[in-house]
Amino acid sequence: MKQFDFEVQSPVGIHARPAVLLVEKAKTYNSRIIVQKGVLKANAKNIISLLTLRAHQKESVTFVIDGEDEEKAAEELKEFCIHNL
């Protein structure tokens, strides 16, 4: 299992457009990808689940990745977040 924290930089937070991009990226991996904000957890491959986090700019989220391609997913998702979230 891999995990990393990320502080949301997007002025709109993880909302509509950024969430769609994240879902599209997450679906390219076989691993289970969970995004957590406090006690809330969301499946990164499900747009509705992600939107329920209500993650705003400057808030911290944790990505928890578990599965056969977790190393690759963690590295690439970190880079993705820097440029899109």
DSSP file (Angstrom, degrees, kcal/mol; ACC not computed):
  #  RESIDUE AA STRUCTURE BP1 BP2  ACC     N-H-->O    O-->H-N    N-H-->O    O-->H-N    TCO  KAPPA ALPHA  PHI   PSI    X-CA   Y-CA   Z-CA
    1    1 A M              0   0    0      0, 0.0     2,-0.3     0, 0.0    65,-0.2   0.000 360.0 360.0 360.0 136.6    0.0    0.0    0.0
    2    2 A K  E     +A   65   0A   0     63,-2.9    63,-3.4     2,-0.0     2,-0.3  -0.903 360.0 176.1-119.4 149.8    1.2    3.5   -0.9
    3    3 A Q  E     +A   64   0A   0     -2,-0.3     2,-0.3    61,-0.2    61,-0.2  -0.995   6.5 176.8-151.8 153.7   -0.1    6.8    0.3
    4    4 A F  E     -A   63   0A   0     59,-1.8    59,-3.1    -2,-0.3     2,-0.3  -0.988  23.8-126.5-152.3 153.1    0.7   10.5    0.0
    5    5 A D  E     -A   62   0A   0     -2,-0.3     2,-0.4    57,-0.2    57,-0.2  -0.746  23.7-173.3 -99.2 148.8   -0.7   13.8    1.2
    6    6 A F  E     -A   61   0A   0     55,-2.8    55,-2.8    -2,-0.3     2,-0.6  -0.990  20.0-140.4-143.9 133.8   -1.5   16.6   -1.1
    7    7 A E  E     -A   60   0A   0     -2,-0.4    53,-0.2    53,-0.2     2,-0.1  -0.850  33.3-119.3 -93.1 120.7   -2.6   20.2   -0.5
    8    8 A V        +     0   0    0     51,-2.8    50,-3.4    -2,-0.6    51,-0.2  -0.379  34.1 176.8 -62.6 127.1   -5.3   21.2   -3.0
    9    9 A Q        +     0   0    0     76,-2.3    -1,-0.2    72,-0.2    48,-0.1   0.671  43.1 107.3-104.7 -24.7   -4.0   24.2   -5.0
   10   10 A S  S >  S-     0   0    0     75,-2.5     3,-1.9     1,-0.2    47,-0.1  -0.337  70.4-133.9 -60.9 131.6   -6.9   24.7   -7.5
   11   11 A P  T 3  S+     0   0    0      0, 0.0    46,-0.3     0, 0.0    -1,-0.2   0.780 108.8  46.3 -57.2 -26.7   -9.0   27.8   -6.7
   12   12 A V  T 3  S-     0   0    0      1,-0.3    -2,-0.1    44,-0.1     4,-0.1   0.435 104.5-142.8 -95.3   0.6  -12.1   25.6   -7.3
   13   13 A G    <   -     0   0    0     -3,-1.9     2,-1.7     1,-0.2    -1,-0.3  -0.288  59.4 -27.1  70.6-160.5  -10.8   22.7   -5.2
   14   14 A I  S    S+     0   0    0     41,-2.7    41,-0.4     4,-0.1     2,-0.3  -0.655 100.8 136.4 -88.2  82.9  -11.6   19.2   -6.3
   15   15 A H     >  -     0   0    0     -2,-1.7     4,-1.9    39,-0.1     5,-0.3  -0.794  66.1 -48.3-126.9 165.0  -14.8   20.2   -8.0
   16   16 A A  H  > S+     0   0    0     -2,-0.3     4,-2.4     1,-0.2     5,-0.2   0.402 129.5  31.1   3.4 -85.6  -16.4   19.3  -11.4
   17   17 A R  H  > S+     0   0    0      1,-0.2     4,-2.1     2,-0.2    -1,-0.2   0.931 124.0  44.3 -62.3 -51.2  -13.6   19.7  -13.9
   18   18 A P  H  > S+     0   0    0      0, 0.0     4,-2.2     0, 0.0    -1,-0.2   0.883 113.9  52.6 -60.4 -35.7  -10.6   18.8  -11.7
   19   19 A A  H  X S+     0   0    0     -4,-1.9     4,-2.6     2,-0.2    -2,-0.2   0.900 107.2  51.2 -66.8 -40.4  -12.6   15.8  -10.3
   20   20 A V  H  X S+     0   0    0     -4,-2.4     4,-2.5    -5,-0.3    -1,-0.2   0.922 110.6  49.3 -61.6 -44.1  -13.4   14.5  -13.8
   21   21 A L  H  X S+     0   0    0     -4,-2.1     4,-2.2     1,-0.2    -2,-0.2   0.903 111.3  49.5 -61.8 -41.4   -9.7   14.7  -14.7
   22   22 A L  H  X S+     0   0    0     -4,-2.2     4,-3.1     2,-0.2    -2,-0.2   0.915 110.5  49.7 -65.3 -43.6   -8.8   12.8  -11.6
   23   23 A V  H  X S+     0   0    0     -4,-2.6     4,-2.2     2,-0.2    -2,-0.2   0.932 110.5  50.4 -60.4 -46.3  -11.4   10.1  -12.2
   24   24 A E  H  < S+     0   0    0     -4,-2.5     4,-0.3     1,-0.2    -1,-0.2   0.914 114.5  44.4 -58.9 -43.5  -10.1    9.6  -15.8
   25   25 A K  H >< S+     0   0    0     -4,-2.2     3,-1.6     1,-0.2    -2,-0.2   0.928 111.8  51.9 -66.6 -46.3   -6.5    9.3  -14.5
   26   26 A A  H >< S+     0   0    0     -4,-3.1     3,-1.7    18,-0.3    -2,-0.2   0.848 101.4  61.9 -60.8 -35.3   -7.4    7.0  -11.6
   27   27 A K  T 3< S+     0   0    0     -4,-2.2    -1,-0.3     1,-0.3    -2,-0.2   0.602  88.6  71.5 -69.5 -10.0   -9.3    4.7  -14.0
   28   28 A T  T <  S+     0   0    0     -3,-1.6     2,-0.3    -4,-0.3    -1,-0.3   0.537  92.3  71.2 -81.5  -4.9   -6.1    4.0  -15.9
   29   29 A Y  S <  S-     0   0    0     -3,-1.7     4,-0.1    -4,-0.2    41,-0.0  -0.822  70.1-146.2-112.4 151.0   -4.7    2.0  -12.9
   30   30 A N  S    S+     0   0    0     -2,-0.3    -1,-0.1     2,-0.1    38,-0.1   0.718  73.0  97.9 -82.1 -23.1   -5.8   -1.4  -11.6
   31   31 A S  S    S-     0   0    0     36,-0.1     2,-0.4     1,-0.1    36,-0.3  -0.197  84.5-106.6 -65.8 155.4   -5.1   -0.5   -8.0
   32   32 A R  E     -B   66   0A   0     34,-3.0    34,-2.4    11,-0.0     2,-0.5  -0.722  37.6-162.6 -79.1 129.6   -7.8    0.7   -5.6
   33   33 A I  E     -B   65   0A   0     -2,-0.4    11,-2.7    32,-0.2     2,-0.4  -0.965   9.5-178.0-124.6 117.6   -7.4    4.5   -5.1
   34   34 A I  E     -BC  64  43A   0     30,-2.8    30,-3.0    -2,-0.5     2,-0.5  -0.924  12.4-156.3-114.8 137.5   -9.1    6.2   -2.1
   35   35 A V  E     -BC  63  42A   0      7,-2.9     7,-2.2    -2,-0.4     2,-0.4  -0.965  15.8-165.3-112.4 127.7   -8.9    9.9   -1.4
   36   36 A Q  E     -BC  62  41A   0     26,-3.0    26,-2.5    -2,-0.5     2,-0.4  -0.908  18.4-179.5-117.5 140.6   -9.4   10.9    2.2
   37   37 A K  E >  S- C   0  40A   0      3,-2.2     3,-2.0    -2,-0.4     2,-0.3  -0.909  72.3 -50.6-133.8 106.8  -10.2   14.3    3.7
   38   38 A G  T 3  S-     0   0    0     -2,-0.4    24,-0.1     1,-0.3    23,-0.0  -0.507 123.6 -19.5  63.7-127.2  -10.5   14.0    7.5
   39   39 A V  T 3  S+     0   0    0     -2,-0.3    -1,-0.3    -3,-0.1     2,-0.3   0.541 117.7 100.2 -88.9  -7.4  -12.8   11.2    8.2
   40   40 A L  E <   -C   37   0A   0     -3,-2.0    -3,-2.2    13,-0.1     2,-0.4  -0.588  53.3-167.9 -82.1 140.3  -14.4   11.3    4.7
   41   41 A K  E     -C   36   0A   0     -2,-0.3     2,-0.4    -5,-0.2    -5,-0.2  -0.976   3.5-173.0-128.8 142.4  -13.3    8.7    2.1
   42   42 A A  E     -C   35   0A   0     -7,-2.2    -7,-2.9    -2,-0.4     2,-0.6  -0.993  29.2-119.9-137.0 143.7  -13.9    8.7   -1.6
   43   43 A N  E >   -C   34   0A   0     -2,-0.4     3,-1.9    -9,-0.2     7,-0.4  -0.718  22.0-147.5 -76.9 119.2  -13.3    6.3   -4.4
   44   44 A A  T 3  S+     0   0    0    -11,-2.7   -18,-0.3    -2,-0.6   -17,-0.2   0.593  95.6  60.9 -68.4  -8.8  -11.1    8.2   -6.9
   45   45 A K  T 3  S+     0   0    0    -12,-0.4     2,-0.4   -19,-0.2    -1,-0.3   0.290  95.1  71.7 -98.7   9.3  -12.7    6.3   -9.8
   46   46 A N    <>  -     0   0    0     -3,-1.9     4,-2.3     1,-0.1     5,-0.2  -0.966  64.4-157.8-131.8 116.2  -16.1    7.7   -9.0
   47   47 A I  H  > S+     0   0    0     -2,-0.4     4,-2.4     1,-0.2     5,-0.2   0.893  94.6  49.2 -60.5 -44.9  -17.0   11.3   -9.7
   48   48 A I  H  > S+     0   0    0      1,-0.2     4,-1.3     2,-0.2    -1,-0.2   0.922 110.5  51.2 -63.4 -43.3  -19.9   11.5   -7.2
   49   49 A S  H  4 S+     0   0    0      1,-0.2     3,-0.4     2,-0.2     4,-0.4   0.926 111.0  48.5 -58.7 -46.3  -17.8    9.9   -4.5
   50   50 A L  H >< S+     0   0    0     -4,-2.3     3,-1.6    -7,-0.4     4,-0.4   0.905 107.3  54.8 -61.7 -42.9  -15.1   12.5   -5.0
   51   51 A L  H >< S+     0   0    0     -4,-2.4     3,-1.0     1,-0.3    -1,-0.2   0.780  95.7  67.3 -65.1 -25.5  -17.4   15.5   -5.0
   52   52 A T  T 3< S+     0   0    0     -4,-1.3    -1,-0.3    -3,-0.4    -2,-0.2   0.693  87.9  68.7 -69.1 -16.0  -18.8   14.4   -1.6
   53   53 A L  T <  S-     0   0    0     -3,-1.6    -1,-0.2    -4,-0.4    -2,-0.2   0.814  85.7-154.6 -68.7 -29.3  -15.4   15.3   -0.1
   54   54 A R    <   -     0   0    0     -3,-1.0     2,-0.7    -4,-0.4    -3,-0.1   0.935  19.9-175.2  50.6  50.6  -15.9   19.0   -0.7
   55   55 A A        -     0   0    0    -41,-0.4   -41,-2.7    -5,-0.3    -1,-0.2  -0.691   3.2-167.9 -82.5 115.9  -12.1   19.5   -0.9
   56   56 A H    >   -     0   0    0     -2,-0.7     3,-2.0   -43,-0.3   -48,-0.3  -0.500  34.2 -67.0-100.8 168.5  -11.4   23.2   -1.2
   57   57 A Q  T 3  S+     0   0    0    -46,-0.3   -48,-0.2     1,-0.3    -1,-0.2  -0.244 120.7  18.4 -54.0 139.5   -8.2   25.1   -2.0
   58   58 A K  T 3  S+     0   0    0    -50,-3.4     2,-0.3     1,-0.3    -1,-0.3   0.399  96.0 122.9  75.9   0.9   -5.6   24.8    0.7
   59   59 A E    <   -     0   0    0     -3,-2.0   -51,-2.8   -51,-0.2     2,-0.4  -0.685  60.7-124.5 -90.6 148.8   -7.2   21.7    2.3
   60   60 A S  E     -A    7   0A   0     -2,-0.3     2,-0.3   -53,-0.2   -53,-0.2  -0.753  26.4-176.3 -96.0 136.3   -5.1   18.6    2.6
   61   61 A V  E     -A    6   0A   0    -55,-2.8   -55,-2.8    -2,-0.4     2,-0.5  -0.926  16.1-139.6-125.1 154.6   -6.2   15.2    1.1
   62   62 A T  E     -AB   5  36A   0    -26,-2.5   -26,-3.0    -2,-0.3     2,-0.5  -0.962   7.3-150.5-117.4 129.8   -4.6   11.8    1.4
   63   63 A F  E     -AB   4  35A   0    -59,-3.1   -59,-1.8    -2,-0.5     2,-0.5  -0.867  10.4-168.6 -96.9 128.4   -4.3    9.4   -1.4
   64   64 A V  E     -AB   3  34A   0    -30,-3.0   -30,-2.8    -2,-0.5     2,-0.5  -0.979   7.2-174.2-119.9 119.1   -4.3    5.7   -0.4
   65   65 A I  E     +AB   2  33A   0    -63,-3.4   -63,-2.9    -2,-0.5     2,-0.4  -0.953   7.0 173.2-122.1 128.1   -3.4    3.3   -3.2
   66   66 A D  E     + B   0  32A   0    -34,-2.4   -34,-3.0    -2,-0.5     2,-0.3  -0.976  33.4  62.3-139.8 121.5   -3.4   -0.4   -3.0
   67   67 A G  S >  S-     0   0    0     -2,-0.4     3,-1.5   -36,-0.3     4,-0.2  -0.942  89.5 -49.6 155.2-174.0   -2.9   -3.0   -5.7
   68   68 A E  T 3  S+     0   0    0     -2,-0.3     3,-0.2     1,-0.3    -1,-0.1   0.753 131.1  35.0 -64.2 -28.3   -0.6   -4.4   -8.3
   69   69 A D  T 3> S+     0   0    0      1,-0.1     4,-2.7     2,-0.1    -1,-0.3  -0.028  78.1 125.0-115.1  31.0    0.4   -1.1   -9.9
   70   70 A E  H <> S+     0   0    0     -3,-1.5     4,-2.7     1,-0.2     5,-0.2   0.841  70.6  54.6 -61.3 -36.8    0.4    1.0   -6.7
   71   71 A E  H  > S+     0   0    0     -4,-0.2     4,-2.2     2,-0.2    -1,-0.2   0.967 113.8  40.4 -61.4 -53.0    4.0    2.2   -7.2
   72   72 A K  H  > S+     0   0    0      1,-0.2     4,-2.6     2,-0.2     5,-0.3   0.917 115.8  51.5 -61.8 -45.0    3.4    3.5  -10.6
   73   73 A A  H  X S+     0   0    0     -4,-2.7     4,-2.7     1,-0.2     5,-0.2   0.915 109.6  49.3 -60.5 -45.0    0.0    4.9   -9.7
   74   74 A A  H  X S+     0   0    0     -4,-2.7     4,-2.0     2,-0.2    -1,-0.2   0.936 113.7  45.6 -62.3 -47.1    1.4    6.8   -6.6
   75   75 A E  H  X S+     0   0    0     -4,-2.2     4,-1.7    -5,-0.2    -2,-0.2   0.942 117.6  42.6 -61.4 -48.6    4.2    8.4   -8.6
   76   76 A E  H  X S+     0   0    0     -4,-2.6     4,-2.4     1,-0.2    -2,-0.2   0.855 112.5  52.8 -70.9 -34.9    2.1    9.4  -11.5
   77   77 A L  H  X S+     0   0    0     -4,-2.7     4,-2.8    -5,-0.3    -1,-0.2   0.865 105.5  55.0 -69.4 -35.3   -0.8   10.6   -9.4
   78   78 A K  H  X S+     0   0    0     -4,-2.0     4,-1.9    -5,-0.2    -2,-0.2   0.948 111.8  44.0 -58.8 -47.6    1.5   12.9   -7.4
   79   79 A E  H  X S+     0   0    0     -4,-1.7     4,-1.4     1,-0.2    -2,-0.2   0.907 112.4  52.8 -63.8 -42.5    2.7   14.5  -10.6
   80   80 A F  H  X S+     0   0    0     -4,-2.4     4,-1.8     1,-0.2     3,-0.4   0.925 107.6  51.5 -57.7 -46.9   -0.9   14.7  -11.8
   81   81 A C  H  X S+     0   0    0     -4,-2.8     4,-2.5     1,-0.2   -72,-0.2   0.895 104.2  57.0 -60.6 -42.3   -2.0   16.5   -8.7
   82   82 A I  H  < S+     0   0    0     -4,-1.9    -1,-0.2     1,-0.2    -2,-0.2   0.873 117.1  34.5 -56.5 -38.7    0.7   19.1   -8.9
   83   83 A H  H  < S+     0   0    0     -4,-1.4    -1,-0.2    -3,-0.4    -2,-0.2   0.657 131.9  25.2 -93.2 -17.6   -0.5   20.1  -12.4
   84   84 A N  H  <        0   0    0     -4,-1.8    -3,-0.2    -5,-0.2    -2,-0.2   0.619 360.0 360.0-125.8 -17.3   -4.2   19.6  -12.0
   85   85 A L     <        0   0    0     -4,-2.5   -75,-2.5    -5,-0.3   -76,-2.3   0.392 360.0 360.0-120.0 360.0   -5.4   19.9   -8.4
